[in-house]
Every structure is written in structure tokens, then in C-alpha cells.
């Protein structure tokens, strides 16, 4: 069974922030005053998403990780009612996770900078949440991002390649760096820019080009199969 839960315009560093994530800081130059400012980025269940250091954060009707909680809750409803879908099954095992995300994070340099740490926490928390400590995890980059980019989406690509431990399997000339030994042979990163059928971006849904989505899906599936073997 493939169980999909997702919604657009969500950031790993805010809406999808996984449990146990602590507050972090990011120093950025104010474009008007040209003075460096330190921003506090929310930890799990904090609100708002960020606030200037030294100021009192103003709560909003949304908090860090609320989408993570919602997705897990909705998945739990399906898995907790498994007999409605498979009457002869009384238990389940999570075989793996797919993750293709990052557009919202790429638009904030603080979120982009923290993406790697948040992705590591996400992998660990999902495995803990679903009692699947060895379940393979496949992450895929934003299609418009090319190797060597120093923008926000470039930081996200670097983060994924650092977390990925599938060697040359990243594809398109990209090499996963396996910065985290615990992810060797169980976390893969797919470099998707060469897989775009027509030029496009995540923000524009890749021009609604079905072949791009198929290419990325097949590459992620191949990476998963390789680890499962």
C-alpha cells in the first residue's frame, strides 16, 4: 500500500517541523539599515515561525509542526483502520518513506540554512513514530536547482546530498556525500534537475508536465528498490 499525505506551500522548518526540534538562530543583514540582525526560528510547537532576537514573539493561530502532526494523525486513521482496506490484515510494517519537498523553505535563507539539520531530525522522528528504525528514506531535490547553486534552493540540494548515502545513485553527475554514517545504505538522495522533461520549477509545478513527475517518481522508486534489496 502506498499512503500519501501532503499539501502544498508547507516548509519543513515551520509547518512540517518534526518533534524534538529546538529553536535555532540565523543572522541576516537588514536590507534597509545594512545592520546584521539575529532571528530566532521556532522550535517544535513554537509560534510564530521566527522573531527578532530581543523582541517578544507574537503568537499566531498556527505553530511549528502543526502540519507534521496533522499528517501523522491522518496516516494513523488509515493505519488504525486497516481492516477497512485489507480485511485479512491485522498488522502492518512501514517499508519506507519518500520525501519530495523544499520549495517553501527555499524562499527563506534561514529555513534553507537549517534544512539539513531539520531533515536529519525528520528521518529520525518518522522512523521512531512508525516503529521502523531501518525503513529506507528517499529524498529528491527541487527540479530547477542545479549543482553549485548558492541560493536557498542550492542549500537544500546540498543538504539532501549530505544526508543521502547512495553514492553515485544520486544521478545526473551528483554524488551523495553521506555525511551521516548512520544513514549508509538506508537514505538516498535523488538529483532531479536532469529529470525535467521541460524547463520548469517547483513553484510553477514544473509546468504541469506529467513526464517530469513520472521521471522523478521512477528515479525515487529505483533508489528505494536498490536499498530494499
N, C-alpha and C positions, 0 to 999 in steps of 0.2 A: 504494500500500500504506500502510495506517495501522499503525504499530508502537507498541504501548502497553506501557510498563513502569512499574509503580507498586505501592506498598504503603502502607497507612495508618499513622498515628502516626509520621510522619517530619518532621523540621524541616530547612528549608533551611540554617539556621545551625548545624546539627550533623550529622545523618546524611547529608544531601544537599549538604553544603558543597563547593563546586567547587574544583578545583585552583587554586593560586596565592593563595588567600585567607589573609591574615595574621591573627595574633591581634588582638583588639580589647578594649577595656575598657568597663565600664559601672558607673556609681556609683549605688548604691541604699541607701536607708535601712533599717537593720536594724529590723524591727518591734518587737523586744524591747528593744534598747538605745537606739533612736532615734538611733543614730550612723550617719553615712554610711560605706558600705564600698565599696571598689573591687574589682570582679570582673574576672578575666581570662577572656575567651571564646576557645575553641580556634580555632587556625588549622588549615588542611588537614592531616590525619593526626595532629593532636594528640589527647591523651586526658588527663583526662575532658573533658566538654563545657565546664566552667567551674570556676574555683577562685579562692579569696580571695587577693587580692594579698598577697604576703609569705609565703604558705604554699607547701609543696611539693605539687604536684599528684599525686594517687594514680591511677596508670593503671588503666583498666578494659578488659575484653575487647571493646572497641568503640572506634572512633575517628572523628574528624571526616571526613566524606566517604566513609565505607565504603559507604553506600547509593548514592551517586553512582557510585563505582567499580563496584559490582555491577550497577547499571542499564546503565551503558555497556558492561560486559562481556557482559551478556545480549543487549543490542541487537547487539553486534558478532558474536555467534554466529549470529544470524539473517542479518545483512547479509553475513557472511563465507561463508554457505552459501546464497546467493541462488538458485542453480540448483535447489535442492530445492523452492522455491516457484514460481519462474518459470524453467523450463528454458531458455527462449530469451533470457534476460537475463544479461549478464556484468558489468554495472556498474550503479551506482545514483547518484542525486543526492538529497540531503535537501532537500525543498521547503519545510519549515517546521517550527516547534515549537509545541506547545500546553502551557500550564502553568496548572493549577488546583490550588492548594496554599496552605497557610499556617496551618491550624488549630493545629498543634503549636507553631509559632513564636509565635502569638498569646497563648499561655499563659505566656510569659516576656518581661518588658518589655525585657530585654537583647537577646533574639533579635528582638523586634519592632522595636526601635530600629535594629538592624543590618540589617534586612531589605532595605532599599533598596540598600545597598552590595553585599550578597550577591546580589541579583537581577541587578544590573548585571554582576557577575562571572560569574554563571551564564550569562547570554546570550552573553557574550564567549567563555566557555570551551566551550559547546556548539557554537557556530559554528566554533571552532578545532578541536574534537575531530572534527567531521564534515566538515571542509573545505568549509563552507558559509557564507562570510563575509557573504552577503546574504540568507540564509534568514529570512523573516519569523517573528516570535515573537509569540504571543498569550498574554497572561496574564489571568486572571479572578479577581476578588475573592471573599472569603467571603460567602455569601448573606445571612447575618444582619447584616452590617456596613452601617450607614447613614452617609451623608456627615456629616462633622463629629464623628464619634466620636473620643474621645481615649484610648480603651483600646488594648490591644495590637493587636486586630484593626483598629482605626481607623488605627494607624500603618502597618499592612500595606496597607490600602486606599490611603493617601496615597502609599506607596512605589510601588505599581503605577501610580497616576495620574501620578506624577512621571516614571516610566520610559516610560509609554505616550506615543506621539506621533501618535495618531489623531484628535486634536481632539474634536469633539462625538460622534465614533463610540463614545465610552465608554458612552453610553446612560444613560437614566434621569435626565437632568439633570446627570450627572457629566461633567466636562471633563478630558481628559488634558492634562497640563501641559507635556509634552515638555521636561523639564529637561535632557535629554541630546541635543544636536543630532545626534549620530551615529545616533540611533535614529529620526530622522524618516522616516516612510513605511515603516519596517520593523519597528516594535514597536507593538503595540496593547494597550490595557487595556480590559477589559470589566467594567463595574459591574453586579454580578449581583443586588443586592438587589431591584430591581423585577421580576426574572425568577422570583422564588419563587412557585410556584403556591399553596402553603400555607405559613404561618409555620413556620420551622424553622431549624436551624443545622447547620453543617458537622460539629460534634461528634456530632450525632444523625443524621447522614447525611440531613438535610433531610426527616426523617420518612419516608424511603424513598419519596418522592414522585417517580414517574417523569417527570411533566410538568416539574418543576423542572429535572431533569437534561437533558431534551430542550431546554428553553428556553435553558439555559446553553450546551449544545453547539451549538445553531443560531446563537446570538449570536457565539460564538467562531469558528465556521466562516465566518460572514458577514464578520467582521473580517479573517480570513485571506484570503478571496477578494478583498476590497477591496484588500489590499496586493499580492496576486499580480497583479491587473490593472494 
